[in-house]
Amino acid sequence: MSDTQGSPLPPEAAPGPDGLPVVGSFLESRCDFFAFRDRVAREHGGVARYEILGQSVFLLTDPDAIRRVLVGENERYEKGELFQQQLRPVLGNGLLNSEGEFWRRQRHLIQPAFTPDRIAGYGDMMVEATERTSARWDDGEVRDVHRDMMGLTLDIVARALAGVDIRDRTPAIGGALDTVMEQSAGGALVDLLPAWVPTPGRQALDEAVSSLDRIVDELIVEKRRALRAGEVESDDDVVAALLTATDEDGEHMADEQVRDEVKTLLLAGHETTALALTFTLHLLARHPDVEETLLAELESELGDEPAGVDSVRDLEYLDDVITESMRLLPPVHGILREPTEDVELGGYRIPEGTPLAISQWVVHRDPAHYDDPLEFRPERWTDEMEADLHPLAYFPFSSGPRRCVGDRFALLEAKLILATLLRRYAFEVVEPVDLEGCLEASITTRPTEPVRMRVRDR
């Protein structure tokens, strides 16, 4: 793919769809985001280029190129302008979108809140919250499972963050976060208007962010008072840990920065896990043979005992079910990066600041890596299969230094919730039967309508 001099080809030489004059591939990607990216990768390869309203975008689905960006040469890339436009108005300079030395400092301060021992300490709370939520369900009732999982995971992450039951405030938090995610989907022509134009969507987002800021500020004030009064310790919860953490210079995190980190953890800590749970319950209901195998494992390993941190560690098939669900329907469908200097990928020169779209959705469903990739087959995850799999052919939590800080928290939470719910209830699909046809590309992979399922007592 290089010229006779051995230097990389210019970016415009990279293969990709022709698109339309002026708008490029904007309309096609807006019409069906996932099908568009699937087509571009299938027809043009693992490093492809397309235009969106005059802006070149490189779609990366080649695991070797992805590994260079996320792992091997990660210092040459940052989240970039497109990502910041989506999240900085909401999350400020939180861990998800901060960069450079400031990000490294924040990661260092936050990491101790997610040690294995600290995460294990949340196990009983996760199970209790699940039992309390599901106790309100009636046999035969049709429920929006996505809404239920969003509420449950928000309850759990809020209690882990703040160390208190804040159910009286979770509806307001959940409503604000829902608005944030809905508006982040973007892609409508109205979003092309200058940032200062007060569209209804932007006004709704501003109101949601103000509401979220107000609630989180209240939590911080309450937690700081409790720390001063000796009512809580620095290691009791994440907010307390953030308020008392110091860097190598002995400096504490400013309250505004604590707020940004708490908002980031609230958003990232409930949305993706709720989606993984929703997708898994739906897939199990459509694959009774898989569900039967999983129920047999739960019965054999847990008996009549409630799920716990130690017991779910040994549930290998449950691990496989969650892994396969997050492969087939990744809650985070893609990652954005931009090079901070001219780079070479796939034999092409990519200029500084060019958006790179790294797609878990495409890679996870690529027949080059998986047999029958569109089939839900947890049994595919054998030791031999994983040994042969490219490390960047499966990356639901990203990879490299910016891998999700809460990945172990999320996986433990998903295991405990599923083990608790599935032994008490059977879930039957009502609608939509074809969940894949009702997904949109927000920051996450979101259903566009309620995921209705009937719950029956076992």
LUMZA-331113 format. One record per residue (C-alpha): residue number from 0; chain; x, y, z. Coordinates in Angstrom, 1 decimal. Each point is the difference from the previous one (the first is absolute). Layout:
<sites>
     n   chain        x        y        z
   NUM       A        X        Y        Z
...
</sites>
This chain:
<sites>
     n   chain        x        y        z
     0       A      0.0      0.0      0.0
     1       A      3.0      2.3     -0.1
     2       A      1.5      1.9     -2.9
     3       A      3.3     -0.8     -1.6
     4       A      1.9      2.1      2.5
     5       A     -1.4     -2.1      2.9
     6       A     -1.8      3.0      1.6
     7       A     -3.7     -0.2      0.9
     8       A     -2.6      0.9     -2.6
     9       A     -2.0      3.2      0.6
    10       A     -3.3     -0.3      1.9
    11       A     -2.1      0.6     -3.1
    12       A      1.4     -3.2     -1.4
    13       A     -1.6     -2.1      2.7
    14       A     -3.0     -2.0     -1.2
    15       A     -3.5      0.9      0.9
    16       A     -3.5      0.9     -1.2
    17       A     -0.5      2.8     -2.4
    18       A     -2.8      1.7      1.9
    19       A     -2.0      3.0     -1.3
    20       A      1.2      3.5     -0.9
    21       A      0.4      2.3      3.0
    22       A     -1.6     -2.4      2.6
    23       A      2.2     -3.0     -0.8
    24       A     -1.3     -3.1      1.9
    25       A     -1.9      2.0      2.6
    26       A     -3.5     -1.1     -1.2
    27       A      0.9     -3.7     -0.3
    28       A      1.7     -0.1      3.4
    29       A     -3.0      1.8      1.5
    30       A     -2.5     -2.3     -1.5
    31       A      1.6     -3.2      1.3
    32       A      3.2      0.6      1.9
    33       A      0.9     -3.6      0.7
    34       A     -0.8     -1.3     -3.5
    35       A      2.1      2.9     -1.5
    36       A      3.0     -0.9      2.0
    37       A     -0.4     -3.7     -0.7
    38       A     -0.2      0.7     -3.7
    39       A      3.1      2.3      0.0
    40       A      2.1     -2.5      1.8
    41       A     -1.2     -2.9     -2.2
    42       A      0.5      1.8     -3.3
    43       A      3.0      2.1      0.7
    44       A      2.1     -1.8      2.7
    45       A      1.3      0.5      3.5
    46       A      1.3      3.5     -0.6
    47       A     -2.6      1.9     -2.0
    48       A     -0.8      3.7     -0.6
    49       A     -3.3      1.8     -0.5
    50       A     -1.2      3.6      0.0
    51       A     -2.6      1.6      2.4
    52       A     -0.9      3.5     -1.0
    53       A      3.5      0.8     -1.3
    54       A      1.8     -1.8      2.9
    55       A      2.1     -3.1     -0.7
    56       A     -0.5     -2.8      2.4
    57       A      2.0     -3.2      0.1
    58       A     -1.8     -3.2      1.1
    59       A      2.3     -2.4      1.7
    60       A     -1.1     -3.7      0.2
    61       A      3.4     -1.6     -0.4
    62       A      1.1     -1.3      3.4
    63       A      3.7      0.7     -0.7
    64       A     -0.8      3.7     -0.8
    65       A     -2.2      0.2      3.0
    66       A      2.6     -1.4      2.3
    67       A      2.5      2.6     -1.2
    68       A     -2.4      2.8      0.7
    69       A     -1.3     -1.2      3.4
    70       A      3.1     -1.8      1.4
    71       A      3.3      0.1     -1.9
    72       A      0.0      3.7     -1.0
    73       A     -2.7      1.3      2.2
    74       A      2.0      3.1      1.0
    75       A     -0.4      1.3     -3.6
    76       A     -3.8      0.1      0.2
    77       A     -2.7      1.8      2.1
    78       A     -3.7     -0.2      0.3
    79       A     -0.3      3.0     -2.4
    80       A     -2.4      2.8     -0.9
    81       A     -3.0     -2.1     -1.0
    82       A      0.0     -1.9      3.3
    83       A      0.5      3.2      2.0
    84       A     -2.9      1.7     -1.8
    85       A     -2.3     -2.8      1.2
    86       A      1.1     -0.4      3.6
    87       A      2.0      3.0      1.3
    88       A     -3.2      2.1      0.4
    89       A     -1.4     -2.8      2.2
    90       A      3.0     -1.5      1.8
    91       A      2.4      3.0      0.1
    92       A      3.6     -1.3      0.4
    93       A     -0.9     -3.4      1.4
    94       A      2.0     -3.1     -0.4
    95       A     -1.8     -1.1     -3.2
    96       A      1.0      3.0     -2.0
    97       A      3.0      1.6      1.7
    98       A      3.4     -0.3     -1.7
    99       A      3.7     -0.1      0.6
   100       A      1.6      0.5      3.4
   101       A     -3.2      1.2      1.6
   102       A     -1.7     -3.3     -1.1
   103       A      2.9     -2.0      1.5
   104       A     -0.3      1.8      3.3
   105       A     -3.7     -0.5      0.2
   106       A      0.3     -3.7     -1.0
   107       A      2.6     -0.4      2.8
   108       A     -2.3      1.6      2.5
   109       A     -3.1     -2.0     -1.0
   110       A      1.5     -3.4     -0.5
   111       A      0.1     -0.9      3.7
   112       A     -3.8      0.3      0.1
   113       A     -0.2     -3.0     -2.3
   114       A      2.5     -2.5      1.5
   115       A     -1.2     -3.6      0.1
   116       A     -0.6      0.1      3.8
   117       A     -2.0      3.2     -0.3
   118       A     -2.1     -1.4     -2.8
   119       A     -0.6     -3.2      1.9
   120       A     -1.4      2.1      2.9
   121       A     -2.9      1.1     -2.2
   122       A     -1.1     -3.6     -0.8
   123       A     -2.6     -0.3      2.8
   124       A     -1.4      3.4     -0.8
   125       A     -0.4     -0.9     -3.7
   126       A     -2.0     -3.2      0.8
   127       A     -2.1      1.8      2.6
   128       A     -0.9      2.8     -2.5
   129       A     -0.9     -2.6     -2.6
   130       A     -2.2     -1.9      2.4
   131       A     -1.7      3.2      1.1
   132       A     -0.7      1.1     -3.6
   133       A     -1.3     -3.3     -1.2
   134       A     -2.2     -0.5      3.0
   135       A     -2.4      2.6     -1.4
   136       A     -0.5     -2.1     -3.2
   137       A     -3.2     -2.0     -0.4
   138       A     -0.3     -3.4     -1.6
   139       A     -1.0      0.3     -3.6
   140       A      0.6      3.8     -0.1
   141       A      1.4      1.6     -3.1
   142       A      2.9      2.3      0.8
   143       A      2.4      2.3     -1.9
   144       A      3.1     -2.0      1.0
   145       A      2.3      2.7     -1.3
   146       A     -1.6      2.6      2.2
   147       A      0.1     -2.4      3.0
   148       A      3.7     -0.8     -0.6
   149       A      0.8      3.8     -0.3
   150       A     -1.7      0.7      3.3
   151       A      1.7     -3.0      1.7
   152       A      3.5      0.8     -1.1
   153       A     -0.4      3.7      0.7
   154       A     -1.1     -0.9      3.6
   155       A      3.1     -2.3      0.3
   156       A      2.6      2.4     -1.4
   157       A     -1.5      2.9      2.0
   158       A      0.3     -2.0      3.3
   159       A      3.5     -1.1     -0.9
   160       A      1.0      3.6     -0.8
   161       A     -1.7      1.8      2.9
   162       A     -0.4     -2.7      2.5
   163       A     -3.6      0.9      0.7
   164       A     -3.4     -1.0     -1.2
   165       A     -1.0      2.9     -2.3
   166       A     -3.1     -1.6     -1.6
   167       A     -1.9      3.2      0.6
   168       A      2.4      1.7     -2.5
   169       A      0.6     -2.8     -2.5
   170       A     -3.1      0.9     -2.1
   171       A      1.4      3.5     -0.5
   172       A      3.5     -1.3     -0.7
   173       A     -1.3     -2.7     -2.3
   174       A     -2.1      2.5     -1.9
   175       A      2.9      2.4     -0.4
   176       A      2.3     -2.8     -1.2
   177       A     -2.6     -1.2     -2.5
   178       A     -0.2      3.4     -1.5
   179       A      3.7      0.2     -0.3
   180       A      0.2     -3.3     -1.8
   181       A     -3.0      0.8     -2.3
   182       A      1.5      3.3     -1.0
   183       A      3.5     -1.5     -0.6
   184       A     -1.4     -2.2     -2.7
   185       A      0.1      3.1     -2.3
   186       A      0.2     -0.5     -3.7
   187       A     -3.1      2.1     -0.8
   188       A      0.3      3.0     -2.3
   189       A     -0.9      2.3      2.8
   190       A      3.2     -1.0      1.7
   191       A      1.9      1.8     -2.8
   192       A     -1.1      3.4      1.3
   193       A      2.6      2.1      1.8
   194       A      0.4     -0.9      3.6
   195       A     -1.5      3.3      1.2
   196       A     -3.3     -0.7     -1.7
   197       A     -2.5     -1.1      2.8
   198       A     -1.7     -3.0     -1.5
   199       A     -2.5     -2.0      2.1
   200       A      2.5     -2.9      0.3
   201       A      2.8      2.3      1.3
   202       A     -2.3      1.7      2.5
   203       A     -1.1     -3.4      1.3
   204       A      3.6     -1.0      0.3
   205       A      0.9      3.2      1.9
   206       A     -2.8     -0.6      2.4
   207       A      1.0     -3.6      0.6
   208       A      3.6      1.0      0.6
   209       A     -1.0      2.7      2.5
   210       A     -2.3     -2.5      1.8
   211       A      2.8     -2.6      0.2
   212       A      2.5      2.6      1.2
   213       A     -2.3      1.1      2.7
   214       A     -0.6     -3.5      1.3
   215       A      3.6     -1.0     -0.1
   216       A      1.1      3.2      1.8
   217       A     -2.5     -0.8      2.8
   218       A      1.5     -3.5      0.3
   219       A      3.5      1.5      0.2
   220       A     -1.0      2.5      2.7
   221       A     -1.7     -2.7      2.0
   222       A      3.0     -2.3     -0.3
   223       A      2.5      2.7      1.0
   224       A     -2.1      0.8      3.1
   225       A     -0.1     -3.7      0.9
   226       A      3.8     -0.4     -0.4
   227       A      0.6      3.1      2.2
   228       A     -2.4     -1.4      2.7
   229       A      1.7     -3.4     -0.1
   230       A     -3.2     -1.7     -1.1
   231       A      1.8     -1.7     -3.0
   232       A      3.5     -1.0     -0.8
   233       A      1.9      0.7     -3.2
   234       A     -0.3     -3.5     -1.2
   235       A     -3.7     -0.4      0.6
   236       A     -1.1      1.0     -3.5
   237       A      1.3      1.6     -3.2
   238       A     -1.0      3.6      0.7
   239       A      1.7     -0.2      3.4
   240       A      3.1     -1.4     -1.7
   241       A      0.0      2.7     -2.6
   242       A     -0.4      2.8      2.6
   243       A      2.9     -1.3      2.1
   244       A      2.4     -1.1     -2.7
   245       A      3.2      1.9     -0.5
   246       A      2.5      0.0     -2.9
   247       A      3.8     -0.3      0.4
   248       A      0.1      3.7      0.9
   249       A     -2.6     -0.4      2.8
   250       A     -2.6      1.9     -2.0
   251       A     -3.7     -0.9      0.4
   252       A     -2.4     -0.2     -2.9
   253       A     -2.1      3.2     -0.4
   254       A     -3.7     -0.4      0.7
   255       A     -0.8      0.8     -3.7
   256       A      2.3     -2.7     -1.1
   257       A     -1.6     -2.5      2.5
   258       A     -3.4      1.0     -1.5
   259       A      1.3     -0.8     -3.6
   260       A      1.4     -3.4      1.1
   261       A     -3.2     -0.9      1.9
   262       A     -2.2      0.9     -3.1
   263       A      2.4     -2.0     -2.2
   264       A     -0.3     -3.1      2.3
   265       A     -3.8      0.4      0.3
   266       A     -0.3      0.1     -3.8
   267       A      2.5     -2.6     -0.9
   268       A     -0.7     -2.2      3.0
   269       A     -3.7     -0.7     -0.6
   270       A     -0.7      0.5     -3.7
   271       A      2.3     -2.7     -1.5
   272       A     -0.7     -2.6      2.7
   273       A     -3.8      0.5     -0.4
   274       A      0.3     -0.5     -3.7
   275       A      2.1     -3.1      0.4
   276       A     -2.7     -1.4      2.4
   277       A     -2.8      0.9     -2.3
   278       A      1.6     -1.6     -3.0
   279       A      1.0     -3.1      1.9
   280       A     -3.5     -0.6      1.4
   281       A     -1.5      0.5     -3.5
   282       A      2.5     -2.4     -1.6
   283       A     -0.6     -2.6      2.7
   284       A     -3.7      0.2     -0.6
   285       A      0.5     -0.6     -3.7
   286       A      2.4     -2.9      0.6
   287       A     -1.6     -2.4      2.5
   288       A      2.7     -2.6     -0.4
   289       A      2.6      2.5      1.2
   290       A     -2.2      1.1      2.9
   291       A     -0.6     -3.6      1.0
   292       A      3.8     -0.7      0.2
   293       A      0.5      3.2      2.0
   294       A     -2.8     -0.8      2.4
   295       A      1.5     -3.5      0.5
   296       A      3.3      1.6      0.9
   297       A     -1.6      2.4      2.5
   298       A     -1.9     -2.8      1.6
   299       A      3.1     -2.2      0.3
   300       A      2.3      2.6      1.3
   301       A     -2.3      2.2      2.1
   302       A     -2.7     -2.3      1.2
   303       A     -2.3      1.9      2.2
   304       A      2.6      2.6      1.1
   305       A     -0.1      3.5     -1.3
   306       A      2.6      1.0     -2.6
   307       A      3.1      1.5      1.5
   308       A      3.4      1.3     -1.0
   309       A      1.8     -3.2      0.7
   310       A     -2.6     -2.3     -1.6
   311       A     -0.5      1.8     -3.3
   312       A      3.8     -0.1     -0.6
   313       A     -0.4     -3.7     -0.8
   314       A     -2.9      0.3     -2.4
   315       A      1.8     -0.6     -3.3
   316       A     -3.0     -0.2     -2.2
   317       A     -1.4      3.2      1.5
   318       A      3.3      1.6     -1.0
   319       A     -0.4     -1.4     -3.5
   320       A     -3.6      1.3     -0.3
   321       A      0.9      3.5      1.0
   322       A      3.1      0.0     -2.2
   323       A     -2.0     -1.2     -3.0
   324       A     -2.7      2.5      0.6
   325       A      2.5      2.9      0.1
   326       A      1.6     -1.4     -3.2
   327       A     -3.2     -0.2     -2.0
   328       A     -1.6      3.2      1.4
   329       A      2.8      2.1      1.4
   330       A     -1.4      2.7      2.3
   331       A      2.7      2.4     -1.2
   332       A     -0.1     -0.3     -3.8
   333       A      3.0      2.1     -0.8
   334       A      2.9      2.1      1.2
   335       A      1.3      3.3     -1.3
   336       A      3.6      1.1     -0.3
   337       A      2.0      2.7     -1.8
   338       A      3.7      0.0     -0.7
   339       A      1.9      2.8      1.6
   340       A      2.5     -0.1     -2.9
   341       A      0.0     -1.5     -3.5
   342       A      0.0     -3.8      0.3
   343       A      0.0     -3.0     -2.3
   344       A     -2.6     -2.7      0.2
   345       A     -0.7     -2.7     -2.6
   346       A      2.5      1.5     -2.4
   347       A     -1.7      3.4      0.0
   348       A      1.1      3.3      1.4
   349       A     -2.6      1.3      2.4
   350       A      0.3      3.7      0.9
   351       A      0.0      1.4      3.5
   352       A     -3.5      0.5      1.3
   353       A     -1.7     -2.4     -2.4
   354       A     -2.8     -1.9      1.8
   355       A      0.6     -3.7      0.4
   356       A     -3.2     -2.1      0.6
   357       A      1.0     -3.3      1.6
   358       A     -3.0     -2.3     -0.1
   359       A     -0.6     -2.8      2.5
   360       A     -3.3     -0.7     -1.7
   361       A      1.7     -0.9     -3.3
   362       A      3.0     -1.8      1.4
   363       A     -2.0     -2.1      2.5
   364       A     -2.2     -1.2     -2.8
   365       A      2.7     -0.6     -2.7
   366       A      0.1     -3.5     -1.5
   367       A      3.7      0.4     -0.2
   368       A      0.2     -0.5      3.8
   369       A     -3.2     -1.9      0.8
   370       A     -1.8     -3.0     -1.5
   371       A     -3.7      0.8     -0.6
   372       A      0.6      3.5      1.5
   373       A     -3.7      1.0      0.1
   374       A     -1.0     -3.1      2.0
   375       A     -0.2      0.2      3.8
   376       A      2.3     -2.9      1.0
   377       A      1.5      0.3      3.5
   378       A      1.6     -3.4     -0.4
   379       A      2.4      1.5     -2.6
   380       A      2.1      1.4      2.8
   381       A      2.3     -2.9      0.6
   382       A      3.6      0.4      1.2
   383       A      1.2     -1.0     -3.4
   384       A     -2.2      2.5     -1.8
   385       A      1.2      2.8      2.3
   386       A      3.6     -0.9     -0.5
   387       A     -0.3      0.3     -3.7
   388       A     -2.1      3.2      0.1
   389       A      1.8      3.3     -0.8
   390       A      0.1      2.1      3.2
   391       A     -1.8      2.8     -1.7
   392       A     -2.7     -2.1     -1.6
   393       A     -2.0      0.3      3.3
   394       A      0.3      3.3      2.0
   395       A     -3.4      1.0      1.5
   396       A      1.8      2.1      2.7
   397       A      2.5      1.5     -2.4
   398       A      3.7     -0.9      0.4
   399       A      3.3      1.4      1.0
   400       A      0.6      2.7      2.7
   401       A     -3.6      1.4     -0.6
   402       A     -1.7     -3.3      0.6
   403       A     -3.2      0.6      2.1
   404       A      1.0      0.5      3.6
   405       A     -3.2     -1.6      1.2
   406       A      0.1     -3.2     -2.1
   407       A      0.3     -2.4      2.9
   408       A     -2.8      1.8      1.9
   409       A     -2.3     -0.3     -3.1
   410       A      0.8     -3.7     -0.5
   411       A     -0.6     -0.9      3.6
   412       A     -3.2      2.0      0.0
   413       A     -1.3     -1.7     -3.2
   414       A      0.8     -3.5      1.4
   415       A     -1.7      0.6      3.3
   416       A     -3.1      1.6     -1.5
   417       A     -0.5     -2.7     -2.6
   418       A      0.6     -2.8      2.5
   419       A     -2.5      1.6      2.3
   420       A     -2.7      0.7     -2.5
   421       A      0.1     -3.1     -2.1
   422       A     -0.5     -2.4      2.9
   423       A     -3.1      1.9      1.0
   424       A     -1.6      1.0     -3.3
   425       A     -0.3     -1.2     -3.6
   426       A      0.0      2.7     -2.6
   427       A     -2.0     -0.3     -3.1
   428       A      0.4      2.3     -3.1
   429       A     -3.1      2.1     -0.8
   430       A      1.4      2.7     -2.2
   431       A      2.1      0.9     -1.8
   432       A      0.8     -3.5     -1.0
   433       A      2.8      1.2     -2.3
   434       A      1.9      2.2      2.5
   435       A      2.9      0.6     -2.5
   436       A     -2.5      1.9     -2.3
   437       A     -0.8      2.4      2.8
   438       A      3.4      1.3      1.0
   439       A      1.5      3.5     -0.5
   440       A      3.6      1.2      0.3
   441       A      0.1      2.5      2.9
   442       A      3.2      0.0      2.1
   443       A     -1.2     -3.5      0.7
   444       A     -2.1     -2.6     -1.9
   445       A     -3.5      1.0      1.1
   446       A     -3.4     -1.5     -0.7
   447       A     -2.3      2.5     -1.8
   448       A     -3.1     -1.4      1.7
   449       A     -1.0     -1.8      3.2
   450       A      1.4     -3.6      0.3
   451       A     -3.2     -1.7      1.1
   452       A      0.3     -3.4      1.7
   453       A     -2.4     -2.0      2.1
   454       A      1.4     -1.2      3.3
   455       A     -1.3     -3.2      1.5
   456       A      0.8     -1.5      3.4
   457       A      2.1     -3.2     -0.2
</sites>
